[in-house]
Amino acid sequence: MAIDYTRRPSTPAAPQGGVNLSKVTLSKAAPSVSLTKSGERQGAMRVNLNWSTGAAPQPKKTGFFAKLAAAAGGTNGIDLDLGCLYELADGSKGVVQALGNSFGSLQDPPFVKLDADDRTGTVTGGENMHINLDRPEMFKRILIFAMIYDGAPNWAAVDGVVTLYPTSGPEVEVRLNSSNSSARICAIAMLQNTGQGITVTREVKYVEGSQADLDKTYSWGMKWAAGRK
């Protein structure tokens, strides 16, 4: 039989599964990944906190806060907040959070800014914070955390996930997959300037108490006073 050299060989089917190069999920087995290399500058990285109940879809969409309340068996909803403790290279420390209206700034210290706080449960995109990686040398460390400000703690029903969206490189995902339901605060991930770039490490550590107890757990060394939104 003659061979037709003009005919292109068939393209093999793409393999199923494999590594997702567009997303990295941090786990206990692989807890850290590099966000930037030494001297590399990026734009503002978005940090998103989102959650769901894992229940069947409801006929009427009422937002994630309302779904979380239904899963918890409550009717008044839960106010779930995203925030961070920061320590800059010059030694200055602080917190970015809705409590006390400490929303931060992207262009000035602390180079971290939290979006407006959603207390209605109508925003399905969760809560968002932005970190200015155009100035990586300004940071020493940043601890990203979530707090249940109002409502009964029920982390087991939340199925929460924090996703970091760098302007370069894959998304980085941290899932809040612990069964702890009694603590109000969860330390999610730590960003650190190693001198060779910025790395992010999975924490997912639940802390009983307030932000002062979170501070003590990670030896931040700040003075705390009661605040409210």
N, C-alpha and C positions, 0 to 999 in steps of 0.2 A: 504493500500500500504506500502510495506517495505521501510525503510529509508536506503539509501546507505551512511554509515558513512565514507567510504573511498574516497568519492567524495568531492573535494575542493569546497567551495562556490565561486560563480562568483565574480570577482573583480568589484566593482562599477566604473562607468565612472568618469574620473577626472572632477571636476567642471570647468565650463567655467568662464573666467574672474578672479577676485580676485587680490590680491596684488602681484606685481612683486618684489620678494625678491632680484633679481639681480640688480635692478636699483631703485634709489630714485629720483623723480623729485621735485625740490623745487618750491613752488608756493607762492602767496601772503598769502594764508590760512595756509600753512606749510612752512615757509621760511628758517628754520634752521635744521641742522642735525649734529651729532657728527662724526668726522672723526677718532679721536684717543681718548682713555681714558688716564687718568693720569698715567704716567710712561710707557705707551705703545710706542714701537718703530716699525716703519714700514720702508719699503724701499722708493725708489723714486716714488712719485705719478705723473702720467702724467696728464696734463691738455690740452685738445684738443678743439680748436675752429674750428667749421665747419659750413657750410652754403650752401644754395641752393636757387634756384629761385622759386621752386614749379611748374615750367612749365613742359610740356611734354618732354620726353627724346629727345635729338637731335640725328640725324644720326651720327654725328661726335662728339666724346668726345673731348672737348677742355679745360677742367678744370673748377673749380668752379669760378675762377676770371672772365673767359670769359663769363660764364653763368650769373654772376652777372652784368657784363657790358651790356649784351643783355637785361636783365630785366630792367636796368636803362635807356635803350635807347641810350647808348653810344657805342663807338667803341674802345676806348682806354683802357678799363678795369678799375678795381678798386683794389687798394692795401690795403687790410684789414689786420691789424696787431694785434697780441695778446701781451699783456704785463702785468706788475704788478707794483704797488708801494709796497715797503716792509719797515717794521720797526722791527729791531731785538731787542732781550731782553736787549742788552747793550746800546740801544738808537740810534744806527746808522740807517740811513734811506737812501733810494735810489730808483732807478727805473730799471727794467729789460725790455728792449724793443730793437727792431731792430734799431730804430732811435738813432744815435750816437754810434752804434755798442756796446750797453750795454747789451750783451748777458748773463752776469752773470756767476756763477760757481756752480756746484753741491756739490763739496767736500770742498770748502772754502766759506767764506762769499760772497754773501748773502745766499748760499745754495739753490739757485734758478737758473735754466739755461733754456734759450730759444733756441730752435733749429734754424738752419739757416733760414733766412728770404726768403720766396718765393715771388718773384715779377713778375713771369712769368704767373701764373695761371695754371700751368701744374701739380701741386701736388694736387691730389684729396683728400688727407688725411687732408687737412686744415693746421693749424699751431699748434705746440705743445710746451709746456713748462713743465719742471719737477721741483718738489719741494721735497727736501730731508727730509722726515718725520722720518728718523732715528735720527734726531737731533731736535725733536719738541720743546725742551726747549730753543732753540736758537731764536725762533720766538716770536714776540709780535702780529703782525698783517700783513696780506698780502691782498691787494686789486687787484683783477684780473680785467683787463679792455680790451676792444677792441677799436681800432681806425681806422677810414678810413683815411689813410695817403694821398691817391691820388684818385681823382675821385669824382663825385657828391655824397653827402650823400643820401642813399636810404635804410635805415634800414628796412622799411616796406616790401621791396622786397627780403630781404636777408634770412629771416626765419632762423636766426642764432641759434646755440646751442653750449653751452660749457659743456663738460663732464669731470668730474674728475674721474680718475681711481686709487683708492687706492690699495695698494698691499694686503689689508685685508678689507673685507666688501663690500657692494654693490657699484656700480657706482653711482655717483651723477650728475644729469643733471640740467642745468639751461637754459631755453629757452628765447631768446631775442624777446619776443612777444609783444612789444610795437609798436604803430603806428608812433612814432616820427621818422621823416625823415630829420630833419634839423641839428641835432647835429652830430659832428664828433666822439665824444667819448661816450662810454657806459661803466659805472661801472657795472660789472657783478656780482661779488660775493666777500664777505669778509671772509677771514680765520682769526680766532682769537684764541690766547692762553688764555683760561679762568682760568688756574690754575688747572682745572680738565680734561684738554685735549684740543685738537684742534677742533673747530667747524667751519662750513661753513654756511654762511647766504646769501640768495639771495638778490641782490641789484636791478639790471636791472634799473639803473638810467642814463638817458641821460643828458650829460653835454655840454652846448654850450661853445665853445672855445677850448683851448689847454690843455696839461697836467698840466699847472700851475693852470688852472681853476678847474681841477679835484682835484688837491692838496688842493686848497682852500675850495672846497666843503666838503672834508673829514678831514680838519684841519691837514694836514700832516706836514706843516711847512718847506718845502724845498725851496731853491732858484733855479730858472730856467733860462736857457739861450737858445737861438735859436739853433737848431741842424738840421742835415740832414743825409740822408742815401747815 
